[in-house]
Amino acid sequence: MTDPTGRDLVLTRSIAASPAALYPARTEPDLLKRWFAPAPFTVSEAETDLRTGGATRIVMRASDGSEFQSAGVHEAMGFHEGWGRCANQLAERAAEL
């Protein structure tokens, strides 16, 4: 990403796992529950339907029992394209700050 002043920001995170391991960790509800929420939050519910038009619903629970739901619908895109789109959206939002 290049900002208007010409500076670059590169964020890289290497995970010692294969794409074959990462894909189910991001798409299977039982695996999402194990990592998706930042501690001390937990994921109390996770539903995913990866088909185009399918819904995803994740409920994070705080230590006080309050819950926060996130829901969405899958668009027609591949796994890597979707993450790339998220990175682009992050860049756009950061540019607005």
The first five atom37 places (N, CA, C, CB, O) and aatype in JSON, in Angstrom:
{
  "aatype": [12, 16, 3, 14, 16, 7, 1, 3, 10, 19, 10, 16, 1, 15, 9, 0, 0, 15, 14, 0, 0, 10, 18, 14, 0, 1, 16, 6, 14, 3, 10, 10, 11, 1, 17, 13, 0, 14, 0, 14, 13, 16, 19, 15, 6, 0, 6, 16, 3, 10, 1, 16, 7, 7, 0, 16, 1, 9, 19, 12, 1, 0, 15, 3, 7, 15, 6, 13, 5, 15, 0, 7, 19, 8, 6, 0, 12, 7, 13, 8, 6, 7, 17, 7, 1, 4, 0, 2, 5, 10, 0, 6, 1, 0, 0, 6, 10],
  "atom_mask": [
    [1, 1, 1, 1, 1],
    [1, 1, 1, 1, 1],
    [1, 1, 1, 1, 1],
    [1, 1, 1, 1, 1],
    [1, 1, 1, 1, 1],
    [1, 1, 1, 0, 1],
    [1, 1, 1, 1, 1],
    [1, 1, 1, 1, 1],
    [1, 1, 1, 1, 1],
    [1, 1, 1, 1, 1],
    [1, 1, 1, 1, 1],
    [1, 1, 1, 1, 1],
    [1, 1, 1, 1, 1],
    [1, 1, 1, 1, 1],
    [1, 1, 1, 1, 1],
    [1, 1, 1, 1, 1],
    [1, 1, 1, 1, 1],
    [1, 1, 1, 1, 1],
    [1, 1, 1, 1, 1],
    [1, 1, 1, 1, 1],
    [1, 1, 1, 1, 1],
    [1, 1, 1, 1, 1],
    [1, 1, 1, 1, 1],
    [1, 1, 1, 1, 1],
    [1, 1, 1, 1, 1],
    [1, 1, 1, 1, 1],
    [1, 1, 1, 1, 1],
    [1, 1, 1, 1, 1],
    [1, 1, 1, 1, 1],
    [1, 1, 1, 1, 1],
    [1, 1, 1, 1, 1],
    [1, 1, 1, 1, 1],
    [1, 1, 1, 1, 1],
    [1, 1, 1, 1, 1],
    [1, 1, 1, 1, 1],
    [1, 1, 1, 1, 1],
    [1, 1, 1, 1, 1],
    [1, 1, 1, 1, 1],
    [1, 1, 1, 1, 1],
    [1, 1, 1, 1, 1],
    [1, 1, 1, 1, 1],
    [1, 1, 1, 1, 1],
    [1, 1, 1, 1, 1],
    [1, 1, 1, 1, 1],
    [1, 1, 1, 1, 1],
    [1, 1, 1, 1, 1],
    [1, 1, 1, 1, 1],
    [1, 1, 1, 1, 1],
    [1, 1, 1, 1, 1],
    [1, 1, 1, 1, 1],
    [1, 1, 1, 1, 1],
    [1, 1, 1, 1, 1],
    [1, 1, 1, 0, 1],
    [1, 1, 1, 0, 1],
    [1, 1, 1, 1, 1],
    [1, 1, 1, 1, 1],
    [1, 1, 1, 1, 1],
    [1, 1, 1, 1, 1],
    [1, 1, 1, 1, 1],
    [1, 1, 1, 1, 1],
    [1, 1, 1, 1, 1],
    [1, 1, 1, 1, 1],
    [1, 1, 1, 1, 1],
    [1, 1, 1, 1, 1],
    [1, 1, 1, 0, 1],
    [1, 1, 1, 1, 1],
    [1, 1, 1, 1, 1],
    [1, 1, 1, 1, 1],
    [1, 1, 1, 1, 1],
    [1, 1, 1, 1, 1],
    [1, 1, 1, 1, 1],
    [1, 1, 1, 0, 1],
    [1, 1, 1, 1, 1],
    [1, 1, 1, 1, 1],
    [1, 1, 1, 1, 1],
    [1, 1, 1, 1, 1],
    [1, 1, 1, 1, 1],
    [1, 1, 1, 0, 1],
    [1, 1, 1, 1, 1],
    [1, 1, 1, 1, 1],
    [1, 1, 1, 1, 1],
    [1, 1, 1, 0, 1],
    [1, 1, 1, 1, 1],
    [1, 1, 1, 0, 1],
    [1, 1, 1, 1, 1],
    [1, 1, 1, 1, 1],
    [1, 1, 1, 1, 1],
    [1, 1, 1, 1, 1],
    [1, 1, 1, 1, 1],
    [1, 1, 1, 1, 1],
    [1, 1, 1, 1, 1],
    [1, 1, 1, 1, 1],
    [1, 1, 1, 1, 1],
    [1, 1, 1, 1, 1],
    [1, 1, 1, 1, 1],
    [1, 1, 1, 1, 1],
    [1, 1, 1, 1, 1]
  ],
  "atom_positions": [
    [[0.85, -1.17, 0.0], [0.0, 0.0, 0.0], [0.89, 1.23, 0.0], [-0.96, 0.0, 1.22], [1.88, 1.27, 0.72]],
    [[0.56, 2.2, -0.78], [1.28, 3.47, -0.81], [0.31, 4.58, -0.42], [1.91, 3.75, -2.23], [-0.77, 4.7, -0.99]],
    [[0.71, 5.37, 0.56], [-0.16, 6.48, 0.97], [0.17, 7.71, 0.13], [0.01, 6.8, 2.49], [1.15, 7.7, -0.62]],
    [[-0.64, 8.76, 0.23], [-0.42, 9.96, -0.6], [0.94, 10.6, -0.43], [-1.48, 10.97, -0.3], [1.39, 11.33, -1.32]],
    [[1.62, 10.37, 0.69], [2.94, 10.97, 0.9], [4.04, 10.13, 0.28], [3.2, 11.16, 2.38], [5.21, 10.51, 0.31]],
    [[3.68, 8.97, -0.29], [4.67, 8.13, -0.92], [5.29, 7.08, -0.01], [0.0, 0.0, 0.0], [6.14, 6.31, -0.44]],
    [[4.86, 7.04, 1.25], [5.39, 6.02, 2.16], [4.65, 4.71, 1.95], [5.26, 6.48, 3.64], [3.48, 4.71, 1.57]],
    [[5.32, 3.61, 2.19], [4.71, 2.29, 2.07], [4.54, 1.68, 3.44], [5.56, 1.37, 1.18], [5.36, 1.88, 4.33]],
    [[3.47, 0.92, 3.59], [3.24, 0.14, 4.79], [2.97, -1.29, 4.34], [2.06, 0.71, 5.65], [2.05, -1.54, 3.57]],
    [[3.77, -2.2, 4.82], [3.59, -3.61, 4.48], [3.4, -4.38, 5.77], [4.81, -4.16, 3.66], [4.26, -4.36, 6.66]],
    [[2.27, -5.05, 5.88], [1.99, -5.9, 7.03], [2.09, -7.35, 6.57], [0.58, -5.59, 7.65], [1.42, -7.75, 5.62]],
    [[2.9, -8.12, 7.23], [3.08, -9.51, 6.87], [2.96, -10.36, 8.11], [4.43, -9.75, 6.18], [3.53, -10.04, 9.15]],
    [[2.22, -11.41, 8.0], [2.11, -12.37, 9.1], [2.3, -13.74, 8.5], [0.74, -12.25, 9.85], [1.48, -14.19, 7.7]],
    [[3.35, -14.41, 8.89], [3.6, -15.77, 8.43], [3.07, -16.74, 9.47], [5.11, -16.01, 8.16], [3.35, -16.6, 10.66]],
    [[2.33, -17.69, 9.02], [1.78, -18.71, 9.91], [2.36, -20.05, 9.48], [0.2, -18.73, 9.86], [2.3, -20.43, 8.31]],
    [[2.92, -20.74, 10.42], [3.57, -22.02, 10.13], [2.52, -23.12, 9.96], [4.57, -22.4, 11.26], [2.41, -24.04, 10.78]],
    [[1.75, -22.99, 8.89], [0.72, -23.98, 8.57], [0.49, -23.94, 7.07], [-0.6, -23.72, 9.36], [0.69, -22.91, 6.42]],
    [[0.06, -25.04, 6.54], [-0.21, -25.12, 5.11], [-1.56, -24.5, 4.79], [-0.16, -26.57, 4.63], [-2.42, -24.4, 5.66]],
    [[-1.77, -24.08, 3.54], [-3.1, -23.62, 3.13], [-4.17, -24.68, 3.4], [-3.09, -23.24, 1.65], [-5.31, -24.35, 3.72]],
    [[-3.79, -25.94, 3.27], [-4.75, -27.03, 3.52], [-5.19, -27.05, 4.99], [-4.12, -28.38, 3.14], [-6.29, -27.52, 5.28]],
    [[-4.36, -26.57, 5.89], [-4.73, -26.49, 7.3], [-5.45, -25.17, 7.61], [-3.48, -26.62, 8.19], [-6.38, -25.15, 8.41]],
    [[-5.02, -24.09, 6.97], [-5.62, -22.78, 7.24], [-7.05, -22.67, 6.72], [-4.78, -21.7, 6.63], [-7.89, -22.06, 7.37]],
    [[-7.32, -23.24, 5.57], [-8.66, -23.13, 4.99], [-9.73, -23.68, 5.93], [-8.72, -23.85, 3.65], [-10.7, -22.97, 6.21]],
    [[-9.61, -24.91, 6.43], [-10.65, -25.38, 7.35], [-10.69, -24.58, 8.65], [-10.44, -26.85, 7.66], [-11.75, -24.43, 9.25]],
    [[-9.55, -24.08, 9.11], [-9.54, -23.28, 10.34], [-10.37, -22.02, 10.18], [-8.1, -22.92, 10.74], [-10.9, -21.5, 11.16]],
    [[-10.47, -21.52, 8.96], [-11.24, -20.3, 8.69], [-12.67, -20.59, 8.25], [-10.55, -19.49, 7.63], [-13.51, -19.69, 8.28]],
    [[-12.97, -21.82, 7.85], [-14.27, -22.11, 7.26], [-15.12, -23.11, 8.03], [-14.08, -22.61, 5.88], [-16.32, -23.21, 7.78]],
    [[-14.55, -23.86, 8.95], [-15.31, -24.87, 9.69], [-15.68, -24.32, 11.08], [-14.49, -26.18, 9.83], [-14.8, -23.92, 11.84]],
    [[-16.98, -24.32, 11.4], [-17.44, -23.73, 12.65], [-16.71, -24.22, 13.91], [-18.89, -24.0, 12.81], [-16.35, -23.41, 14.76]],
    [[-16.5, -25.52, 14.04], [-15.84, -26.02, 15.25], [-14.41, -25.5, 15.39], [-15.83, -27.53, 15.25], [-13.93, -25.28, 16.5]],
    [[-13.74, -25.31, 14.26], [-12.38, -24.76, 14.31], [-12.39, -23.25, 14.52], [-11.63, -25.1, 13.02], [-11.54, -22.72, 15.23]],
    [[-13.35, -22.54, 13.91], [-13.48, -21.1, 14.13], [-13.64, -20.78, 15.61], [-14.66, -20.55, 13.34], [-13.08, -19.81, 16.12]],
    [[-14.41, -21.61, 16.29], [-14.67, -21.38, 17.73], [-13.39, -21.41, 18.55], [-15.64, -22.43, 18.26], [-13.33, -20.82, 19.63]],
    [[-12.37, -22.09, 18.06], [-11.14, -22.26, 18.83], [-10.18, -21.08, 18.72], [-10.44, -23.49, 18.38], [-9.24, -20.99, 19.51]],
    [[-10.4, -20.17, 17.75], [-9.4, -19.1, 17.59], [-9.97, -17.74, 17.2], [-8.41, -19.51, 16.56], [-9.26, -16.75, 17.33]],
    [[-11.2, -17.64, 16.75], [-11.67, -16.44, 16.09], [-11.78, -15.22, 16.99], [-12.99, -16.7, 15.49], [-11.59, -14.1, 16.52]],
    [[-12.07, -15.39, 18.27], [-12.25, -14.24, 19.16], [-10.98, -13.97, 19.97], [-13.43, -14.49, 20.12], [-10.3, -14.9, 20.4]],
    [[-10.65, -12.69, 20.17], [-9.48, -12.37, 21.0], [-9.77, -12.67, 22.47], [-9.08, -10.88, 20.82], [-10.83, -12.31, 22.98]],
    [[-8.83, -13.33, 23.14], [-8.99, -13.65, 24.56], [-9.17, -12.35, 25.34], [-7.77, -14.45, 25.1], [-8.51, -11.37, 25.02]],
    [[-10.02, -12.31, 26.32], [-10.71, -13.42, 26.98], [-12.06, -13.75, 26.36], [-10.9, -13.11, 28.43], [-12.8, -14.56, 26.93]],
    [[-12.43, -13.17, 25.22], [-13.66, -13.53, 24.55], [-13.59, -14.97, 24.06], [-13.94, -12.57, 23.37], [-12.5, -15.5, 23.83]],
    [[-14.74, -15.59, 23.91], [-14.84, -16.9, 23.3], [-15.89, -16.82, 22.19], [-15.21, -18.0, 24.36], [-16.67, -15.87, 22.13]],
    [[-15.9, -17.81, 21.33], [-16.94, -17.89, 20.31], [-17.95, -18.93, 20.81], [-16.35, -18.29, 18.88], [-17.63, -20.11, 20.92]],
    [[-19.16, -18.46, 21.11], [-20.19, -19.37, 21.62], [-20.97, -20.04, 20.49], [-21.14, -18.62, 22.53], [-21.49, -21.14, 20.67]],
    [[-21.06, -19.38, 19.34], [-21.78, -19.94, 18.2], [-21.06, -19.57, 16.92], [-23.24, -19.45, 18.17], [-20.57, -18.44, 16.77]],
    [[-21.0, -20.52, 15.99], [-20.42, -20.25, 14.68], [-21.17, -21.09, 13.65], [-18.89, -20.56, 14.65], [-21.32, -22.3, 13.8]],
    [[-21.62, -20.43, 12.61], [-22.31, -21.1, 11.51], [-21.73, -20.57, 10.21], [-23.86, -20.87, 11.57], [-21.54, -19.37, 10.06]],
    [[-21.44, -21.45, 9.29], [-20.93, -21.01, 7.98], [-21.57, -21.85, 6.88], [-19.39, -21.12, 7.92], [-21.65, -23.07, 6.98]],
    [[-21.99, -21.19, 5.85], [-22.47, -21.82, 4.63], [-21.67, -21.16, 3.52], [-24.06, -21.67, 4.42], [-21.97, -20.03, 3.13]],
    [[-20.67, -21.85, 3.01], [-19.7, -21.25, 2.09], [-20.22, -21.08, 0.67], [-18.47, -22.07, 2.07], [-19.52, -20.52, -0.17]],
    [[-21.4, -21.55, 0.39], [-21.94, -21.37, -0.96], [-22.21, -19.89, -1.21], [-23.23, -22.21, -1.16], [-22.48, -19.13, -0.27]],
    [[-22.15, -19.48, -2.47], [-22.5, -18.1, -2.82], [-23.92, -17.83, -2.33], [-22.38, -17.85, -4.35], [-24.84, -18.58, -2.65]],
    [[-24.09, -16.77, -1.57], [-25.38, -16.45, -0.97], [-25.59, -17.09, 0.39], [0.0, 0.0, 0.0], [-26.58, -16.8, 1.06]],
    [[-24.66, -17.95, 0.79], [-24.76, -18.61, 2.1], [-24.4, -17.66, 3.22], [0.0, 0.0, 0.0], [-23.65, -16.7, 3.03]],
    [[-24.94, -17.93, 4.38], [-24.75, -17.04, 5.53], [-23.65, -17.53, 6.45], [-26.05, -16.9, 6.3], [-23.4, -18.72, 6.58]],
    [[-23.01, -16.56, 7.09], [-22.06, -16.82, 8.17], [-22.54, -16.05, 9.39], [-20.59, -16.41, 7.77], [-22.94, -14.89, 9.29]],
    [[-22.49, -16.7, 10.52], [-22.9, -16.05, 11.77], [-21.94, -16.49, 12.86], [-24.39, -16.4, 12.14], [-21.71, -17.68, 13.06]],
    [[-21.37, -15.51, 13.56], [-20.44, -15.79, 14.65], [-20.88, -14.96, 15.85], [-18.96, -15.47, 14.25], [-21.14, -13.76, 15.72]],
    [[-20.95, -15.6, 16.99], [-21.31, -14.91, 18.23], [-20.13, -15.0, 19.18], [-22.61, -15.52, 18.87], [-19.71, -16.09, 19.56]],
    [[-19.61, -13.83, 19.57], [-18.52, -13.79, 20.54], [-19.11, -13.48, 21.91], [-17.44, -12.72, 20.14], [-20.02, -12.66, 22.04]],
    [[-18.58, -14.13, 22.93], [-19.07, -13.94, 24.29], [-17.95, -13.38, 25.16], [-19.61, -15.27, 24.88], [-16.83, -13.9, 25.17]],
    [[-18.28, -12.32, 25.9], [-17.33, -11.71, 26.85], [-17.37, -12.48, 28.16], [-17.67, -10.2, 27.08], [-18.28, -13.27, 28.4]],
    [[-16.39, -12.23, 29.0], [-16.31, -12.93, 30.28], [-17.49, -12.61, 31.19], [-15.02, -12.58, 30.99], [-17.8, -13.38, 32.1]],
    [[-18.16, -11.47, 30.96], [-19.34, -11.12, 31.77], [-20.62, -11.74, 31.21], [-19.49, -9.61, 31.85], [-21.7, -11.53, 31.77]],
    [[-20.51, -12.5, 30.11], [-21.66, -13.16, 29.51], [-22.33, -12.39, 28.39], [0.0, 0.0, 0.0], [-23.18, -12.93, 27.69]],
    [[-21.96, -11.14, 28.21], [-22.55, -10.38, 27.1], [-22.06, -10.95, 25.78], [-22.2, -8.87, 27.21], [-20.93, -11.44, 25.67]],
    [[-22.94, -10.89, 24.77], [-22.62, -11.48, 23.48], [-22.68, -10.45, 22.37], [-23.56, -12.63, 23.19], [-23.45, -9.49, 22.43]],
    [[-21.87, -10.67, 21.36], [-21.77, -9.78, 20.21], [-21.83, -10.63, 18.95], [-20.46, -8.93, 20.25], [-20.98, -11.49, 18.73]],
    [[-22.85, -10.38, 18.14], [-23.06, -11.18, 16.94], [-22.52, -10.49, 15.7], [-24.54, -11.49, 16.76], [-22.63, -9.27, 15.55]],
    [[-21.93, -11.27, 14.83], [-21.48, -10.8, 13.53], [-22.07, -11.75, 12.49], [-19.89, -10.76, 13.44], [-21.96, -12.97, 12.61]],
    [[-22.7, -11.19, 11.47], [-23.33, -12.02, 10.45], [-23.06, -11.43, 9.08], [-24.85, -12.14, 10.69], [-22.86, -10.23, 8.94]],
    [[-23.06, -12.28, 8.08], [-22.85, -11.82, 6.72], [-23.27, -12.88, 5.72], [0.0, 0.0, 0.0], [-23.67, -13.98, 6.09]],
    [[-23.17, -12.52, 4.45], [-23.52, -13.42, 3.35], [-22.32, -13.54, 2.44], [-24.78, -12.9, 2.57], [-21.67, -12.55, 2.11]],
    [[-22.01, -14.77, 2.04], [-20.87, -15.0, 1.16], [-21.18, -14.56, -0.26], [-20.48, -16.49, 1.16], [-22.22, -14.89, -0.82]],
    [[-20.26, -13.8, -0.82], [-20.35, -13.41, -2.22], [-19.58, -14.43, -3.05], [-19.79, -11.97, -2.43], [-18.87, -15.27, -2.51]],
    [[-19.73, -14.35, -4.33], [-19.0, -15.25, -5.22], [-17.54, -14.82, -5.28], [-19.63, -15.27, -6.65], [-17.2, -13.88, -6.01]],
    [[-16.7, -15.49, -4.54], [-15.26, -15.22, -4.57], [-14.53, -16.4, -3.96], [-14.92, -13.89, -3.82], [-15.1, -17.15, -3.18]],
    [[-13.3, -16.55, -4.31], [-12.5, -17.62, -3.76], [-11.91, -17.23, -2.41], [0.0, 0.0, 0.0], [-11.96, -16.06, -2.01]],
    [[-11.36, -18.19, -1.74], [-10.8, -17.97, -0.4], [-9.72, -16.89, -0.43], [-10.21, -19.27, 0.15], [-9.78, -15.95, 0.36]],
    [[-8.75, -17.01, -1.33], [-7.65, -16.05, -1.36], [-8.13, -14.68, -1.84], [-6.53, -16.56, -2.27], [-7.67, -13.66, -1.34]],
    [[-9.05, -14.66, -2.81], [-9.59, -13.39, -3.29], [-10.32, -12.67, -2.16], [-10.53, -13.63, -4.48], [-10.22, -11.45, -2.03]],
    [[-11.04, -13.42, -1.35], [-11.77, -12.82, -0.24], [-10.86, -12.17, 0.77], [0.0, 0.0, 0.0], [-11.13, -11.05, 1.22]],
    [[-9.77, -12.84, 1.13], [-8.82, -12.24, 2.07], [-8.14, -11.04, 1.45], [-7.78, -13.27, 2.51], [-7.87, -10.06, 2.14]],
    [[-7.86, -11.11, 0.15], [-7.27, -9.96, -0.53], [-8.21, -8.77, -0.51], [0.0, 0.0, 0.0], [-7.78, -7.63, -0.33]],
    [[-9.5, -9.03, -0.7], [-10.49, -7.96, -0.64], [-10.51, -7.33, 0.74], [-11.88, -8.48, -1.02], [-10.59, -6.11, 0.87]],
    [[-10.44, -8.17, 1.77], [-10.42, -7.64, 3.14], [-9.19, -6.76, 3.36], [-10.44, -8.79, 4.17], [-9.28, -5.71, 3.99]],
    [[-8.05, -7.19, 2.84], [-6.84, -6.38, 2.98], [-7.0, -5.05, 2.25], [-5.61, -7.13, 2.43], [-6.55, -4.01, 2.75]],
    [[-7.63, -5.07, 1.08], [-7.89, -3.82, 0.35], [-8.81, -2.91, 1.14], [-8.5, -4.12, -1.03], [-8.6, -1.69, 1.2]],
    [[-9.83, -3.49, 1.75], [-10.76, -2.69, 2.56], [-10.04, -2.08, 3.76], [-11.94, -3.55, 3.03], [-10.29, -0.92, 4.11]],
    [[-9.16, -2.84, 4.39], [-8.37, -2.31, 5.48], [-7.55, -1.12, 5.01], [-7.46, -3.4, 6.07], [-7.49, -0.1, 5.68]],
    [[-6.93, -1.25, 3.86], [-6.12, -0.15, 3.32], [-6.97, 1.08, 3.06], [-5.43, -0.59, 2.03], [-6.55, 2.2, 3.34]],
    [[-8.17, 0.88, 2.52], [-9.06, 2.01, 2.26], [-9.48, 2.7, 3.55], [-10.3, 1.55, 1.49], [-9.47, 3.93, 3.63]],
    [[-9.86, 1.91, 4.56], [-10.29, 2.51, 5.83], [-9.13, 3.24, 6.5], [-10.84, 1.42, 6.79], [-9.31, 4.34, 7.03]],
    [[-7.95, 2.64, 6.48], [-6.78, 3.28, 7.1], [-6.45, 4.59, 6.4], [-5.56, 2.33, 7.06], [-6.01, 5.54, 7.04]],
    [[-6.66, 4.64, 5.08], [-6.38, 5.86, 4.33], [-7.33, 6.99, 4.72], [-6.48, 5.59, 2.83], [-7.0, 8.16, 4.54]],
    [[-8.5, 6.64, 5.24], [-9.48, 7.64, 5.64], [-9.17, 8.25, 7.01], [-10.86, 7.04, 5.65], [-9.73, 9.28, 7.36]],
    [[-8.29, 7.63, 7.76], [-8.0, 8.1, 9.13], [-7.09, 9.3, 9.14], [-7.37, 7.0, 9.94], [-6.75, 9.81, 10.21]]
  ]
}
